């Protein structure tokens, strides 16, 4: 040790001794025993973050998180995030690990982009719930990308036909009573057996009993039949139109083009399967255009809210609606502003030869490919989408994609019937704007522009994007 180092050591020792003496002189006692350090050895609960962007889901997801957490002794933390740039926000949080979502709700058409970014992983499905026993094929196709199941179907939205049941009952009764040429009492029932040859038939004291099945049998099953009904229907004075819908919204108009328009194949992920410009689609669009000549609906003057209000006031016999219409109508009934009965059934065919096909959006639960808790995230996704469904519609206004949840309500179940044959938006990155492009095309066709020209232009635009 050098002299300089020795002198420095001596100075340091002196400073320590002086410090000890000062403590002693001040009357302070030095700690003679070591301090016990308390260490919490209780294992922390495994925690996952669950992201969603629809505020209407907040109460339901919060209660599901609590129920699952108590059942599994884990923590699920729901996080409500803005729908704007949703996937980009998920990516940013994942890269920075800032409350990174382990699982999240996403629209099915964004699954391709999420999977390619590593933000949606192939699901584990340890309980085997992703089968046609629990979900329609349309739901399974919606969560399939490149032959892999990359999410769990949760809830869906599609459209169906809403009708004024009171008007159709009156019309059916008048038609059936007219056949006998006599005035008879009429009774409507949902479950009566009305065939006198049936051994379970109950005498109705001369009343004309019309069942729900008979009523629905009289509802037009094709648009041609609906037009014939409109020509012959002796409508009450308050009725302003037999059929009216929001022709400005591609979600409802898609039905007229969707059956024969192929963008991406069954799963919407195959760029080799593109068929937009074809004879069947042109024929369907001709029917669509002809309806404007028959019903004269101005796309600039209609809104879905306005149409539902007209229906509530008894001004319409038929319209096309989404599932949220049921809640609106039930509320109006409770408030006394809607005094009619109503029913909802699957959409009619376009004609005897041509089918229609509605558009569907399936909201799914995806598992983040970067999550460190994938097993738990998969378990919560399974719980949320197949087990915790009882109050999905009553609390959040959403229809479960899982079979069985809406069967007790015939009006809600009609949407499931339609969903089974619906078409989902494609997952191809190159066709992200397909919905917008189709909306522009349909608007031009509705206003009378040449169908062949507009459909060819749409097909050429999508082909160019796929190059």
Phi, psi and omega per residue, in radians:
X1 nan 2.340 -3.133
X2 -1.302 2.905 -3.134
X3 -1.101 -0.689 -3.131
X4 -1.106 -0.699 -3.141
X5 -1.196 -0.652 3.122
X6 -1.109 -0.776 -3.125
X7 -1.108 -0.683 3.132
X8 -1.142 -0.692 3.126
X9 -1.131 -0.717 3.126
X10 -1.093 -0.726 3.141
X11 -1.102 -0.729 -3.133
X12 -1.129 -0.753 3.112
X13 -1.070 -0.716 3.139
X14 -1.083 -0.724 -3.136
X15 -1.106 -0.688 3.124
X16 -1.140 -0.762 3.131
X17 -1.103 -0.708 3.116
X18 -1.106 -0.730 3.141
X19 -1.077 -0.700 3.133
X20 -1.134 -0.728 -3.117
X21 -1.157 -0.631 3.132
X22 -1.144 -0.712 3.105
X23 -1.083 -0.735 3.141
X24 -1.116 -0.741 -3.116
X25 -1.181 -0.505 -3.103
X26 -1.360 -0.128 3.119
X27 1.525 0.031 3.126
X28 -1.426 2.440 -3.139
X29 -1.608 2.381 3.060
X30 -1.401 2.566 3.140
X31 -1.206 2.089 -3.110
X32 -1.617 -0.475 -3.135
X33 -1.906 2.559 3.115
X34 -1.148 2.549 3.121
X35 -1.313 2.374 3.069
X36 -1.375 2.093 3.115
X37 -1.625 2.118 -3.109
X38 -1.470 2.104 3.122
X39 -1.965 2.199 3.122
X40 -1.480 1.842 -3.131
X41 -1.614 0.087 3.120
X42 -1.172 2.176 -3.101
X43 -1.145 2.350 3.125
X44 -1.310 2.545 3.134
X45 -1.183 2.463 3.053
X46 -1.138 2.362 -3.012
X47 -2.207 2.381 2.994
X48 -2.216 2.650 3.058
X49 -1.817 2.351 -3.125
X50 -2.121 2.070 -3.078
X51 -1.762 2.590 3.038
X52 -2.724 2.869 -3.052
X53 -2.172 -0.063 -3.121
X54 -1.762 1.956 -3.068
X55 -1.087 -0.465 3.131
X56 -1.101 -0.323 -3.121
X57 -1.537 -0.076 -2.971
X58 -1.003 -0.922 -3.092
X59 -1.080 -0.773 -3.095
X60 -1.130 -0.811 -3.114
X61 -1.157 -0.654 3.115
X62 -1.093 -0.775 -3.139
X63 -1.214 -0.619 3.092
X64 -1.145 -0.685 3.125
X65 -1.102 -0.715 3.122
X66 -1.163 -0.815 -3.108
X67 -1.070 -0.784 -3.140
X68 -1.192 -0.692 3.137
X69 -1.084 -0.738 3.118
X70 -1.192 -0.656 -3.123
X71 -1.176 -0.643 -3.035
X72 -1.885 -0.037 -3.078
X73 0.997 0.867 3.111
X74 -2.349 3.130 3.097
X75 -2.112 2.304 2.995
X76 -2.079 2.087 -3.096
X77 -1.878 1.883 3.109
X78 -1.290 2.480 3.131
X79 -2.317 2.019 3.084
X80 -1.482 2.178 -3.058
X81 -2.177 2.593 3.107
X82 -1.052 2.472 3.125
X83 -1.267 -0.314 3.128
X84 -1.208 2.203 -3.127
X85 0.906 0.745 -3.027
X86 -1.013 -0.910 -3.094
X87 -1.169 -0.615 3.099
X88 -1.146 -0.646 3.100
X89 -1.171 -0.681 3.080
X90 -1.081 -0.750 3.138
X91 -1.091 -0.761 -3.136
X92 -1.106 -0.780 3.133
X93 -1.131 -0.604 3.136
X94 -1.194 -0.741 -3.119
X95 -1.212 -0.586 -3.131
X96 -1.653 -0.110 -3.108
X97 0.970 0.698 3.101
X98 -1.731 1.736 -3.049
X99 0.824 0.797 -3.096
X100 -0.984 2.247 3.125
X101 -1.208 2.257 3.034
X102 -1.468 -0.497 3.057
X103 -2.603 2.722 -3.077
X104 -2.804 2.767 3.086
X105 -1.562 2.370 -3.108
X106 -2.578 2.615 3.044
X107 -1.203 2.549 -3.044
X108 -1.099 -0.550 -3.092
X109 -1.247 -0.200 3.098
X110 -1.674 0.007 -3.062
X111 -1.169 -0.611 3.125
X112 -1.079 -0.809 3.119
X113 -1.111 -0.723 -3.138
X114 -1.150 -0.721 -3.124
X115 -1.155 -0.769 -3.126
X116 -1.140 -0.462 3.103
X117 -1.507 -0.038 -3.111
X118 1.418 0.136 -3.076
X119 -1.577 -0.170 3.050
X120 -2.275 2.069 -3.076
X121 -1.735 2.738 3.009
X122 -1.063 2.282 -3.029
X123 -1.305 2.746 -3.122
X124 -1.506 -0.693 3.104
X125 0.799 0.958 -3.089
X126 -1.129 -0.429 3.142
X127 -1.601 -0.048 3.103
X128 1.164 0.639 -3.090
X129 -1.436 -0.360 -3.080
X130 -1.451 1.330 -3.140
X131 -2.518 2.926 -3.137
X132 -1.270 -0.030 2.994
X133 -1.269 -0.606 -3.081
X134 -1.809 -0.474 -3.052
X135 -2.350 2.578 3.006
X136 -1.175 2.766 -3.122
X137 -1.053 -0.557 3.123
X138 -1.041 -0.648 3.126
X139 -1.240 -0.725 3.135
X140 -1.167 -0.656 3.080
X141 -1.140 -0.618 -3.127
X142 -1.107 -0.497 -3.099
X143 -1.858 0.253 3.122
X144 -1.804 2.308 3.072
X145 -2.420 2.133 -3.118
X146 0.929 0.823 3.089
X147 1.141 0.282 3.095
X148 -2.069 2.436 3.011
X149 -1.419 1.968 -3.001
X150 -1.989 0.223 3.079
X151 -2.956 2.975 3.067
X152 -1.865 2.193 3.071
X153 -1.078 2.390 -3.111
X154 -2.054 -1.202 3.105
X155 -2.454 2.848 -3.024
X156 -2.399 2.908 3.042
X157 -2.424 2.269 3.031
X158 -2.592 -2.995 -3.091
X159 -2.158 2.750 3.134
X160 -2.623 3.071 -3.047
X161 -1.670 2.115 3.082
X162 -1.717 2.362 3.136
X163 -2.369 2.679 3.068
X164 -1.400 1.831 -3.056
X165 -1.176 -0.615 3.136
X166 -1.069 -0.813 3.138
X167 -1.076 -0.751 -3.096
X168 -1.244 -0.562 3.049
X169 -1.109 -0.799 -3.140
X170 -1.098 -0.713 -3.126
X171 -1.193 -0.766 3.136
X172 -1.103 -0.745 3.129
X173 -1.087 -0.736 -3.139
X174 -1.130 -0.681 -3.131
X175 -1.182 -0.786 -3.094
X176 -1.248 -0.682 3.120
X177 -1.193 -0.578 -3.132
X178 -1.139 -0.468 3.136
X179 -1.139 -0.581 -3.127
X180 -1.548 -0.278 3.141
X181 1.287 0.228 -3.119
X182 -2.163 2.673 3.010
X183 -1.434 2.156 -3.118
X184 -2.303 2.713 3.031
X185 -1.284 2.452 -3.101
X186 -2.061 2.396 3.088
X187 -2.239 2.315 3.126
X188 -1.863 2.426 -3.125
X189 -2.571 2.669 3.132
X190 -1.488 -0.388 -2.986
X191 -2.370 0.101 -3.087
X192 -1.187 2.515 3.028
X193 -1.563 2.063 -2.968
X194 -1.907 0.118 3.113
X195 -1.666 1.937 -3.115
X196 -1.030 -0.365 3.122
X197 -1.347 -0.271 -3.137
X198 -1.306 2.343 -3.110
X199 -1.116 -0.346 3.138
X200 -1.637 0.119 -3.115
X201 -1.112 2.379 3.122
X202 -1.921 2.329 3.140
X203 -1.098 2.335 -3.101
X204 -1.944 0.393 3.067
X205 0.953 0.741 3.053
X206 1.449 -0.031 3.121
X207 -1.305 2.600 3.025
X208 -1.542 1.910 -3.095
X209 -1.691 2.198 3.125
X210 -2.058 2.092 -3.110
X211 -1.511 2.922 3.086
X212 -1.073 -0.638 3.140
X213 -1.115 -0.714 3.106
X214 -1.162 -0.673 3.135
X215 -1.094 -0.835 -3.113
X216 -1.177 -0.503 3.097
X217 -1.128 -0.423 3.135
X218 -1.563 -0.090 3.113
X219 -1.362 2.378 -3.121
X220 -0.945 2.348 -3.140
X221 -1.784 -0.125 3.027
X222 -2.369 2.839 3.098
X223 -1.179 -0.528 3.068
X224 -1.063 -0.758 3.110
X225 -1.145 -0.631 3.135
X226 -1.147 -0.688 3.104
X227 -1.144 -0.666 3.097
X228 -1.135 -0.690 3.087
X229 -1.071 -0.769 -3.126
X230 -1.067 -0.615 3.138
X231 -1.208 -0.603 -3.026
X232 -1.735 -0.216 -3.009
X233 -1.246 2.214 3.067
X234 -1.587 1.515 -2.969
X235 -1.362 2.561 2.988
X236 -1.051 2.750 -3.057
X237 -1.024 -0.533 -3.070
X238 -1.269 -0.359 -3.077
X239 -1.252 2.251 3.135
X240 -1.840 -0.405 -3.141
X241 -2.732 2.509 3.069
X242 -1.308 -0.745 3.138
X243 -2.357 2.344 3.074
X244 -2.708 2.408 3.096
X245 -2.579 3.013 -3.104
X246 -1.377 1.573 -3.090
X247 -1.313 -0.034 3.091
X248 -1.561 -0.116 -3.042
X249 -1.910 2.099 -3.124
X250 -1.089 -0.434 -3.124
X251 -1.042 -0.689 3.121
X252 -1.471 -0.641 -3.095
X253 -1.269 -0.387 -3.104
X254 -0.974 -0.545 3.140
X255 -0.913 -0.586 -3.070
X256 -1.389 -0.191 -3.112
X257 -2.187 -0.273 -2.897
X258 -1.256 -0.423 -3.006
X259 -1.178 -0.548 -3.028
X260 -2.089 0.168 3.138
X261 -1.787 1.994 -3.056
X262 -1.887 2.038 3.092
X263 -2.252 1.590 3.071
X264 1.757 0.076 3.123
X265 1.368 -3.006 -3.067
X266 -1.002 -0.591 -3.107
X267 -1.749 0.005 3.104
X268 1.157 0.513 -3.050
X269 -2.308 0.169 -3.064
X270 -2.016 1.862 -3.084
X271 -1.234 -0.168 3.085
X272 -1.449 -0.239 -3.141
X273 -1.863 1.499 3.129
X274 -2.288 2.115 3.114
X275 -2.588 1.663 -3.089
X276 -1.864 -0.755 -3.065
X277 -1.626 1.714 -3.141
X278 -2.587 2.865 -3.033
X279 -1.105 -0.710 -3.106
X280 -1.098 -0.742 3.138
X281 -1.150 -0.666 3.092
X282 -1.106 -0.700 3.099
X283 -1.128 -0.697 3.111
X284 -1.112 -0.730 -3.131
X285 -1.207 -0.465 3.075
X286 -1.180 -0.716 3.060
X287 -1.070 -0.754 3.113
X288 -1.017 -0.832 -3.120
X289 -1.145 -0.658 -3.135
X290 -1.118 -0.525 3.139
X291 -1.099 -0.529 3.103
X292 -1.177 -0.630 3.108
X293 -1.192 -0.533 -3.093
X294 -1.458 -0.778 -3.036
X295 -1.805 -0.262 3.068
X296 0.880 1.054 3.125
X297 -1.700 2.151 -3.137
X298 -1.505 2.029 -3.091
X299 -1.082 -0.436 -3.117
X300 -1.412 -0.217 -3.033
X301 -1.972 0.103 -3.083
X302 -2.014 2.547 2.973
X303 -2.416 2.735 3.138
X304 -1.139 -0.676 3.113
X305 -1.062 -0.745 -3.132
X306 -1.164 -0.675 -3.141
X307 -1.174 -0.742 3.103
X308 -1.089 -0.648 3.113
X309 -1.145 -0.687 3.080
X310 -1.104 -0.684 3.113
X311 -1.121 -0.756 3.126
X312 -1.056 -0.604 -3.129
X313 -1.436 -0.005 3.101
X314 1.452 0.268 -3.078
X315 -1.499 -0.227 -3.106
X316 -2.194 2.601 3.066
X317 -1.700 -0.741 3.131
X318 -2.260 2.607 2.937
X319 -2.737 3.007 -3.132
X320 -1.942 2.262 -3.020
X321 -2.383 2.881 2.976
X322 -1.680 3.016 -3.098
X323 -1.044 -0.483 -3.086
X324 -1.160 -0.247 3.136
X325 -1.121 -0.552 -3.114
X326 -1.071 -0.806 3.136
X327 -1.111 -0.691 3.133
X328 -1.119 -0.758 -3.134
X329 -1.185 -0.703 3.122
X330 -1.136 -0.667 3.089
X331 -1.119 -0.740 3.128
X332 -1.131 -0.626 3.078
X333 -1.107 -0.799 -3.135
X334 -1.067 -0.682 -3.111
X335 -1.397 -0.163 3.108
X336 1.475 0.157 -3.126
X337 -1.596 -0.205 3.102
X338 -2.099 1.935 -2.980
X339 -1.870 0.216 -3.111
X340 -1.931 2.860 2.916
X341 -1.600 2.729 -3.115
X342 -2.471 2.890 3.069
X343 -2.553 2.772 3.109
X344 -2.298 2.298 3.108
X345 -2.335 2.940 3.083
X346 -1.113 2.733 -3.104
X347 -1.140 2.546 3.092
X348 -1.284 2.886 3.019
X349 -1.222 2.777 3.085
X350 -1.229 -0.680 3.086
X351 -2.760 -3.115 3.100
X352 -1.093 -0.511 -3.081
X353 -1.721 -0.409 -2.995
X354 -2.036 2.342 3.086
X355 -1.626 2.783 2.936
X356 -1.950 2.873 3.097
X357 -2.624 2.116 -3.089
X358 -1.355 2.792 3.046
X359 -1.511 2.533 3.072
X360 -2.314 2.497 2.977
X361 -2.022 2.159 3.122
X362 -1.871 2.084 3.040
X363 -1.499 2.262 -2.987
X364 -2.126 2.884 3.010
X365 -1.923 1.994 -3.130
X366 -1.781 2.653 3.096
X367 -1.813 2.187 -3.127
X368 -1.134 2.195 -3.125
X369 -1.114 -0.320 -3.124
X370 -1.716 0.034 -3.120
X371 -1.134 2.528 3.061
X372 -1.663 0.065 -3.094
X373 -2.307 0.824 -3.029
X374 -1.086 -0.696 -3.114
X375 -1.077 -0.806 3.128
X376 -1.175 -0.675 3.124
X377 -1.099 -0.715 3.078
X378 -1.117 -0.710 -3.140
X379 -1.124 -0.726 3.126
X380 -1.186 -0.676 3.115
X381 -1.071 -0.737 3.105
X382 -1.110 -0.771 3.121
X383 -1.037 -0.799 -3.048
X384 -1.206 -0.683 -2.992
X385 -1.635 -0.223 -3.111
X386 -2.275 -0.238 -3.059
X387 -2.079 -0.708 -3.059
X388 -1.709 1.159 -2.980
X389 -2.091 -0.135 -2.972
X390 -0.995 -0.612 -3.054
X391 -1.986 0.340 -3.096
X392 -1.067 -0.738 -3.140
X393 -1.419 -0.749 -3.068
X394 -1.171 -0.552 -3.091
X395 -1.720 -0.484 -3.061
X396 -2.190 -0.115 3.128
X397 1.252 0.401 -3.103
X398 -1.957 2.518 3.109
X399 -1.697 2.183 -3.137
X400 -1.141 2.428 3.045
X401 -1.363 -0.139 -3.117
X402 -1.476 2.392 3.126
X403 -1.050 2.622 2.939
X404 1.671 -0.375 -3.026
X405 -1.298 -0.485 -3.033
X406 -2.030 0.184 -3.036
X407 -1.169 -0.448 -3.123
X408 -1.287 -0.271 3.127
X409 -1.988 1.864 -3.041
X410 -1.076 -0.571 -3.140
X411 -1.204 -0.732 3.099
X412 -1.246 -0.636 -3.124
X413 -1.153 -0.414 3.093
X414 -1.083 -0.594 3.105
X415 -1.197 -0.624 3.073
X416 -1.130 -0.705 3.086
X417 -1.026 -0.743 3.116
X418 -1.222 -0.663 -3.119
X419 -1.065 -0.579 -3.095
X420 -1.069 -0.494 -3.127
X421 -1.994 0.234 -3.081
X422 -1.366 2.976 3.129
X423 -2.062 2.288 3.101
X424 -1.572 2.714 3.037
X425 -1.127 2.554 -3.108
X426 -1.189 2.721 3.137
X427 -1.719 -0.037 -3.100
X428 -1.097 2.299 3.130
X429 -1.091 -0.588 -3.083
X430 -1.250 -0.266 -3.096
X431 -2.004 0.497 -3.125
X432 -1.024 -0.494 -3.108
X433 -1.712 0.270 -3.099
X434 -1.033 -0.758 3.138
X435 -0.972 -0.824 -3.128
X436 -1.146 -0.757 3.141
X437 -1.095 -0.722 3.128
X438 -1.160 -0.682 3.114
X439 -1.044 -0.724 3.113
X440 -1.120 -0.750 3.140
X441 -1.081 -0.829 -3.115
X442 -1.131 -0.634 3.115
X443 -1.111 -0.692 3.133
X444 -1.217 -0.702 3.104
X445 -1.114 -0.748 3.139
X446 -1.071 -0.619 -3.105
X447 -1.413 -0.020 3.010
X448 1.890 0.048 -3.130
X449 -1.273 2.809 -3.029
X450 -1.072 2.189 -3.057
X451 -1.164 -0.810 -3.108
X452 -1.041 -0.775 -3.127
X453 -1.102 -0.805 -3.069
X454 -1.223 -0.711 3.141
X455 -1.188 -0.673 3.102
X456 -1.121 -0.688 3.130
X457 -1.122 -0.693 3.092
X458 -1.118 -0.798 -3.130
X459 -1.084 -0.732 3.135
X460 -1.139 -0.677 3.134
X461 -1.123 -0.787 3.136
X462 -1.175 -0.694 3.104
X463 -1.063 -0.695 3.125
X464 -1.125 -0.686 -3.134
X465 -1.207 -0.461 -3.098
X466 -1.482 -0.151 -3.127
X467 -1.184 nan nan
